[in-house]
Amino acid sequence: MKKIILISIVACFSLVCSFSVAQPTLTATGINSVIGESFTLNATSFIDAGNAGANQTWDLSAMSGSAGTITNVVAPSAAPKGSTFPNA
């Protein structure tokens, strides 16, 4: 009887511990963009790799890329037609 109770207690404790690890909570403060924030853009040219399937050889040596910084978060007053959205 003591074994069954001990096993039940250990099983319940293990179950509670496994559910105590929760998903993170995302809030607007943590994920919304800030005015003036910039992002790095990496772009590559399109190359048609060719046919799909087994025994194919692809040559992607002609692929080239470029990087740049984009500031895509601006104040509504600085945006074109920004006065159209006074509460933004």
N, CA, C and O atoms as a GROMACS GRO file, in nm:
protein
  352
    1MET      N    1   0.082  -0.119   0.000
    1MET     CA    2   0.000   0.000   0.000
    1MET      C    3   0.086   0.126   0.000
    1MET      O    4   0.056   0.223  -0.069
    2LYS      N    5   0.196   0.122   0.080
    2LYS     CA    6   0.284   0.237   0.085
    2LYS      C    7   0.351   0.261  -0.050
    2LYS      O    8   0.376   0.376  -0.088
    3LYS      N    9   0.382   0.152  -0.123
    3LYS     CA   10   0.443   0.166  -0.254
    3LYS      C   11   0.350   0.236  -0.351
    3LYS      O   12   0.393   0.322  -0.429
    4ILE      N   13   0.223   0.200  -0.347
    4ILE     CA   14   0.125   0.259  -0.438
    4ILE      C   15   0.109   0.409  -0.409
    4ILE      O   16   0.101   0.489  -0.501
    5ILE      N   17   0.104   0.446  -0.282
    5ILE     CA   18   0.091   0.586  -0.246
    5ILE      C   19   0.215   0.663  -0.288
    5ILE      O   20   0.205   0.773  -0.342
    6LEU      N   21   0.333   0.606  -0.263
    6LEU     CA   22   0.457   0.672  -0.302
    6LEU      C   23   0.466   0.690  -0.453
    6LEU      O   24   0.505   0.796  -0.501
    7ILE      N   25   0.429   0.586  -0.527
    7ILE     CA   26   0.431   0.595  -0.673
    7ILE      C   27   0.331   0.700  -0.721
    7ILE      O   28   0.360   0.774  -0.815
    8SER      N   29   0.214   0.708  -0.658
    8SER     CA   30   0.113   0.807  -0.695
    8SER      C   31   0.163   0.948  -0.668
    8SER      O   32   0.143   1.038  -0.750
    9ILE      N   33   0.229   0.969  -0.554
    9ILE     CA   34   0.281   1.102  -0.520
    9ILE      C   35   0.390   1.143  -0.618
    9ILE      O   36   0.392   1.257  -0.665
   10VAL      N   37   0.481   1.052  -0.649
   10VAL     CA   38   0.589   1.081  -0.743
   10VAL      C   39   0.531   1.110  -0.882
   10VAL      O   40   0.578   1.202  -0.949
   11ALA      N   41   0.431   1.034  -0.924
   11ALA     CA   42   0.370   1.056  -1.055
   11ALA      C   43   0.301   1.192  -1.060
   11ALA      O   44   0.314   1.263  -1.160
   12CYS      N   45   0.229   1.229  -0.955
   12CYS     CA   46   0.162   1.360  -0.952
   12CYS      C   47   0.264   1.472  -0.952
   12CYS      O   48   0.247   1.572  -1.024
   13PHE      N   49   0.370   1.458  -0.874
   13PHE     CA   50   0.474   1.561  -0.870
   13PHE      C   51   0.540   1.577  -1.006
   13PHE      O   52   0.564   1.689  -1.051
   14SER      N   53   0.569   1.466  -1.072
   14SER     CA   54   0.629   1.471  -1.205
   14SER      C   55   0.536   1.537  -1.305
   14SER      O   56   0.580   1.615  -1.389
   15LEU      N   57   0.409   1.506  -1.296
   15LEU     CA   58   0.310   1.564  -1.387
   15LEU      C   59   0.298   1.715  -1.365
   15LEU      O   60   0.293   1.791  -1.461
   16VAL      N   61   0.294   1.758  -1.240
   16VAL     CA   62   0.285   1.901  -1.209
   16VAL      C   63   0.410   1.973  -1.256
   16VAL      O   64   0.400   2.082  -1.312
   17CYS      N   65   0.526   1.915  -1.236
   17CYS     CA   66   0.651   1.978  -1.279
   17CYS      C   67   0.658   1.990  -1.431
   17CYS      O   68   0.709   2.089  -1.482
   18SER      N   69   0.608   1.891  -1.502
   18SER     CA   70   0.614   1.896  -1.648
   18SER      C   71   0.522   2.003  -1.705
   18SER      O   72   0.550   2.058  -1.812
   19PHE      N   73   0.413   2.035  -1.636
   19PHE     CA   74   0.321   2.139  -1.684
   19PHE      C   75   0.358   2.278  -1.634
   19PHE      O   76   0.299   2.376  -1.679
   20SER      N   77   0.454   2.288  -1.543
   20SER     CA   78   0.489   2.418  -1.489
   20SER      C   79   0.579   2.498  -1.584
   20SER      O   80   0.600   2.617  -1.561
   21VAL      N   81   0.632   2.436  -1.689
   21VAL     CA   82   0.710   2.507  -1.788
   21VAL      C   83   0.612   2.562  -1.891
   21VAL      O   84   0.554   2.487  -1.969
   22ALA      N   85   0.595   2.693  -1.890
   22ALA     CA   86   0.491   2.755  -1.972
   22ALA      C   87   0.549   2.819  -2.096
   22ALA      O   88   0.671   2.836  -2.109
   23GLN      N   89   0.462   2.854  -2.187
   23GLN     CA   90   0.499   2.929  -2.306
   23GLN      C   91   0.531   3.072  -2.265
   23GLN      O   92   0.472   3.122  -2.169
   24PRO      N   93   0.622   3.138  -2.335
   24PRO     CA   94   0.647   3.278  -2.301
   24PRO      C   95   0.527   3.364  -2.340
   24PRO      O   96   0.453   3.330  -2.432
   25THR      N   97   0.509   3.473  -2.271
   25THR     CA   98   0.400   3.565  -2.300
   25THR      C   99   0.453   3.679  -2.385
   25THR      O  100   0.546   3.749  -2.345
   26LEU      N  101   0.393   3.698  -2.501
   26LEU     CA  102   0.433   3.807  -2.589
   26LEU      C  103   0.345   3.928  -2.560
   26LEU      O  104   0.222   3.918  -2.556
   27THR      N  105   0.408   4.041  -2.541
   27THR     CA  106   0.334   4.165  -2.517
   27THR      C  107   0.372   4.267  -2.624
   27THR      O  108   0.476   4.254  -2.688
   28ALA      N  109   0.289   4.367  -2.641
   28ALA     CA  110   0.315   4.471  -2.740
   28ALA      C  111   0.446   4.543  -2.710
   28ALA      O  112   0.517   4.585  -2.802
   29THR      N  113   0.480   4.558  -2.582
   29THR     CA  114   0.602   4.627  -2.544
   29THR      C  115   0.725   4.555  -2.597
   29THR      O  116   0.824   4.618  -2.633
   30GLY      N  117   0.719   4.424  -2.601
   30GLY     CA  118   0.834   4.346  -2.643
   30GLY      C  119   0.847   4.325  -2.792
   30GLY      O  120   0.957   4.296  -2.840
   31ILE      N  121   0.738   4.338  -2.869
   31ILE     CA  122   0.746   4.304  -3.010
   31ILE      C  123   0.710   4.416  -3.107
   31ILE      O  124   0.741   4.406  -3.226
   32ASN      N  125   0.646   4.523  -3.059
   32ASN     CA  126   0.611   4.632  -3.150
   32ASN      C  127   0.736   4.708  -3.192
   32ASN      O  128   0.830   4.721  -3.115
   33SER      N  129   0.736   4.756  -3.313
   33SER     CA  130   0.847   4.835  -3.364
   33SER      C  131   0.849   4.972  -3.296
   33SER      O  132   0.747   5.022  -3.250
   34VAL      N  133   0.967   5.030  -3.291
   34VAL     CA  134   0.987   5.161  -3.232
   34VAL      C  135   1.023   5.258  -3.343
   34VAL      O  136   1.094   5.222  -3.437
   35ILE      N  137   0.976   5.382  -3.334
   35ILE     CA  138   1.006   5.482  -3.436
   35ILE      C  139   1.156   5.499  -3.448
   35ILE      O  140   1.226   5.518  -3.348
   36GLY      N  141   1.205   5.490  -3.571
   36GLY     CA  142   1.348   5.502  -3.597
   36GLY      C  143   1.422   5.370  -3.598
   36GLY      O  144   1.541   5.367  -3.629
   37GLU      N  145   1.354   5.261  -3.565
   37GLU     CA  146   1.418   5.130  -3.564
   37GLU      C  147   1.454   5.089  -3.707
   37GLU      O  148   1.377   5.114  -3.800
   38SER      N  149   1.569   5.029  -3.724
   38SER     CA  150   1.610   4.988  -3.858
   38SER      C  151   1.640   4.839  -3.859
   38SER      O  152   1.669   4.779  -3.756
   39PHE      N  153   1.633   4.781  -3.977
   39PHE     CA  154   1.654   4.639  -3.995
   39PHE      C  155   1.752   4.617  -4.109
   39PHE      O  156   1.759   4.697  -4.202
   40THR      N  157   1.826   4.509  -4.102
   40THR     CA  158   1.919   4.473  -4.209
   40THR      C  159   1.847   4.383  -4.308
   40THR      O  160   1.784   4.284  -4.270
   41LEU      N  161   1.857   4.418  -4.434
   41LEU     CA  162   1.794   4.341  -4.541
   41LEU      C  163   1.904   4.272  -4.619
   41LEU      O  164   1.998   4.336  -4.666
   42ASN      N  165   1.892   4.142  -4.634
   42ASN     CA  166   1.983   4.065  -4.717
   42ASN      C  167   1.905   4.010  -4.835
   42ASN      O  168   1.808   3.937  -4.817
   43ALA      N  169   1.945   4.046  -4.955
   43ALA     CA  170   1.873   4.003  -5.074
   43ALA      C  171   1.968   3.927  -5.166
   43ALA      O  172   2.085   3.961  -5.179
   44THR      N  173   1.914   3.826  -5.230
   44THR     CA  174   1.991   3.750  -5.328
   44THR      C  175   1.917   3.752  -5.460
   44THR      O  176   1.795   3.769  -5.465
   45SER      N  177   1.991   3.735  -5.567
   45SER     CA  178   1.929   3.729  -5.698
   45SER      C  179   1.862   3.593  -5.716
   45SER      O  180   1.901   3.495  -5.653
   46PHE      N  181   1.762   3.589  -5.802
   46PHE     CA  182   1.692   3.463  -5.827
   46PHE      C  183   1.768   3.380  -5.930
   46PHE      O  184   1.809   3.430  -6.034
   47ILE      N  185   1.786   3.255  -5.897
   47ILE     CA  186   1.847   3.161  -5.991
   47ILE      C  187   1.757   3.039  -5.998
   47ILE      O  188   1.723   2.980  -5.895
   48ASP      N  189   1.719   3.003  -6.116
   48ASP     CA  190   1.639   2.881  -6.133
   48ASP      C  191   1.732   2.762  -6.112
   48ASP      O  192   1.827   2.744  -6.188
   49ALA      N  193   1.704   2.682  -6.011
   49ALA     CA  194   1.791   2.570  -5.977
   49ALA      C  195   1.783   2.458  -6.080
   49ALA      O  196   1.874   2.376  -6.090
   50GLY      N  197   1.678   2.454  -6.156
   50GLY     CA  198   1.663   2.348  -6.254
   50GLY      C  199   1.560   2.247  -6.212
   50GLY      O  200   1.474   2.274  -6.128
   51ASN      N  201   1.569   2.130  -6.269
   51ASN     CA  202   1.472   2.025  -6.241
   51ASN      C  203   1.491   1.968  -6.101
   51ASN      O  204   1.603   1.963  -6.049
   52ALA      N  205   1.381   1.926  -6.042
   52ALA     CA  206   1.386   1.861  -5.912
   52ALA      C  207   1.396   1.711  -5.932
   52ALA      O  208   1.375   1.660  -6.042
   53GLY      N  209   1.428   1.642  -5.825
   53GLY     CA  210   1.430   1.497  -5.831
   53GLY      C  211   1.567   1.440  -5.801
   53GLY      O  212   1.661   1.512  -5.768
   54ALA      N  213   1.576   1.310  -5.814
   54ALA     CA  214   1.700   1.238  -5.784
   54ALA      C  215   1.802   1.259  -5.895
   54ALA      O  216   1.767   1.286  -6.010
   55ASN      N  217   1.929   1.247  -5.859
   55ASN     CA  218   2.042   1.253  -5.952
   55ASN      C  219   2.049   1.385  -6.028
   55ASN      O  220   2.079   1.385  -6.147
   56GLN      N  221   2.022   1.496  -5.961
   56GLN     CA  222   2.030   1.628  -6.021
   56GLN      C  223   2.154   1.700  -5.966
   56GLN      O  224   2.190   1.681  -5.850
   57THR      N  225   2.217   1.779  -6.047
   57THR     CA  226   2.329   1.861  -6.005
   57THR      C  227   2.291   2.006  -6.027
   57THR      O  228   2.253   2.044  -6.138
   58TRP      N  229   2.301   2.087  -5.922
   58TRP     CA  230   2.265   2.227  -5.931
   58TRP      C  231   2.390   2.311  -5.918
   58TRP      O  232   2.475   2.283  -5.834
   59ASP      N  233   2.402   2.413  -6.000
   59ASP     CA  234   2.514   2.506  -5.994
   59ASP      C  235   2.461   2.642  -5.954
   59ASP      O  236   2.402   2.713  -6.035
   60LEU      N  237   2.482   2.680  -5.828
   60LEU     CA  238   2.434   2.807  -5.776
   60LEU      C  239   2.549   2.907  -5.759
   60LEU      O  240   2.537   3.001  -5.681
   61SER      N  241   2.657   2.886  -5.830
   61SER     CA  242   2.774   2.973  -5.815
   61SER      C  243   2.750   3.114  -5.868
   61SER      O  244   2.822   3.206  -5.830
   62ALA      N  245   2.650   3.133  -5.953
   62ALA     CA  246   2.622   3.265  -6.007
   62ALA      C  247   2.537   3.350  -5.913
   62ALA      O  248   2.508   3.466  -5.943
   63MET      N  249   2.495   3.294  -5.800
   63MET     CA  250   2.410   3.366  -5.707
   63MET      C  251   2.490   3.478  -5.641
   63MET      O  252   2.601   3.455  -5.592
   64SER      N  253   2.434   3.596  -5.640
   64SER     CA  254   2.500   3.708  -5.574
   64SER      C  255   2.399   3.773  -5.481
   64SER      O  256   2.278   3.754  -5.495
   65GLY      N  257   2.449   3.848  -5.387
   65GLY     CA  258   2.360   3.910  -5.291
   65GLY      C  259   2.408   4.047  -5.251
   65GLY      O  260   2.519   4.088  -5.282
   66SER      N  261   2.321   4.115  -5.182
   66SER     CA  262   2.355   4.246  -5.130
   66SER      C  263   2.285   4.264  -4.997
   66SER      O  264   2.185   4.199  -4.969
   67ALA      N  265   2.339   4.352  -4.916
   67ALA     CA  266   2.280   4.381  -4.787
   67ALA      C  267   2.262   4.531  -4.773
   67ALA      O  268   2.339   4.609  -4.829
   68GLY      N  269   2.163   4.568  -4.701
   68GLY     CA  270   2.139   4.710  -4.678
   68GLY      C  271   2.060   4.729  -4.551
   68GLY      O  272   2.005   4.633  -4.497
   69THR      N  273   2.053   4.849  -4.504
   69THR     CA  274   1.976   4.880  -4.384
   69THR      C  275   1.852   4.957  -4.424
   69THR      O  276   1.858   5.051  -4.504
   70ILE      N  277   1.742   4.916  -4.369
   70ILE     CA  278   1.614   4.979  -4.399
   70ILE      C  279   1.556   5.034  -4.270
   70ILE      O  280   1.546   4.964  -4.170
   71THR      N  281   1.519   5.159  -4.273
   71THR     CA  282   1.446   5.218  -4.161
   71THR      C  283   1.301   5.225  -4.205
   71THR      O  284   1.262   5.313  -4.282
   72ASN      N  285   1.223   5.132  -4.156
   72ASN     CA  286   1.084   5.125  -4.203
   72ASN      C  287   0.984   5.168  -4.098
   72ASN      O  288   0.864   5.157  -4.119
   73VAL      N  289   1.032   5.216  -3.985
   73VAL     CA  290   0.940   5.262  -3.882
   73VAL      C  291   0.959   5.413  -3.868
   73VAL      O  292   1.061   5.460  -3.818
   74VAL      N  293   0.861   5.487  -3.914
   74VAL     CA  294   0.870   5.633  -3.910
   74VAL      C  295   0.753   5.688  -3.830
   74VAL      O  296   0.650   5.622  -3.814
   75ALA      N  297   0.768   5.807  -3.782
   75ALA     CA  298   0.659   5.874  -3.710
   75ALA      C  299   0.546   5.902  -3.808
   75ALA      O  300   0.573   5.935  -3.924
   76PRO      N  301   0.422   5.891  -3.766
   76PRO     CA  302   0.310   5.919  -3.856
   76PRO      C  303   0.318   6.058  -3.918
   76PRO      O  304   0.276   6.078  -4.032
   77SER      N  305   0.370   6.155  -3.843
   77SER     CA  306   0.379   6.290  -3.896
   77SER      C  307   0.480   6.301  -4.010
   77SER      O  308   0.471   6.392  -4.093
   78ALA      N  309   0.576   6.208  -4.016
   78ALA     CA  310   0.677   6.210  -4.122
   78ALA      C  311   0.636   6.127  -4.243
   78ALA      O  312   0.702   6.134  -4.347
   79ALA      N  313   0.531   6.051  -4.231
   79ALA     CA  314   0.484   5.965  -4.340
   79ALA      C  315   0.400   6.044  -4.438
   79ALA      O  316   0.332   6.140  -4.400
   80PRO      N  317   0.404   6.006  -4.566
   80PRO     CA  318   0.316   6.071  -4.663
   80PRO      C  319   0.169   6.051  -4.620
   80PRO      O  320   0.130   5.941  -4.582
   81LYS      N  321   0.094   6.154  -4.626
   81LYS     CA  322  -0.048   6.152  -4.586
   81LYS      C  323  -0.064   6.116  -4.439
   81LYS      O  324  -0.170   6.067  -4.399
   82GLY      N  325   0.038   6.140  -4.359
   82GLY     CA  326   0.033   6.106  -4.216
   82GLY      C  327  -0.076   6.180  -4.142
   82GLY      O  328  -0.130   6.130  -4.044
   83SER      N  329  -0.110   6.301  -4.189
   83SER     CA  330  -0.216   6.377  -4.123
   83SER      C  331  -0.353   6.312  -4.142
   83SER      O  332  -0.448   6.347  -4.073
   84THR      N  333  -0.364   6.219  -4.235
   84THR     CA  334  -0.490   6.148  -4.257
   84THR      C  335  -0.521   6.055  -4.140
   84THR      O  336  -0.637   6.018  -4.120
   85PHE      N  337  -0.419   6.018  -4.064
   85PHE     CA  338  -0.434   5.924  -3.952
   85PHE      C  339  -0.388   5.992  -3.823
   85PHE      O  340  -0.281   5.959  -3.772
   86PRO      N  341  -0.466   6.084  -3.770
   86PRO     CA  342  -0.421   6.163  -3.656
   86PRO      C  343  -0.405   6.080  -3.527
   86PRO      O  344  -0.331   6.121  -3.438
   87ASN      N  345  -0.471   5.967  -3.516
   87ASN     CA  346  -0.461   5.887  -3.394
   87ASN      C  347  -0.354   5.778  -3.402
   87ASN      O  348  -0.342   5.696  -3.312
   88ALA      N  349  -0.278   5.778  -3.510
   88ALA     CA  350  -0.176   5.673  -3.526
   88ALA      C  351  -0.057   5.702  -3.436
   88ALA      O  352   0.039   5.625  -3.435
   0.00000   0.00000   0.00000
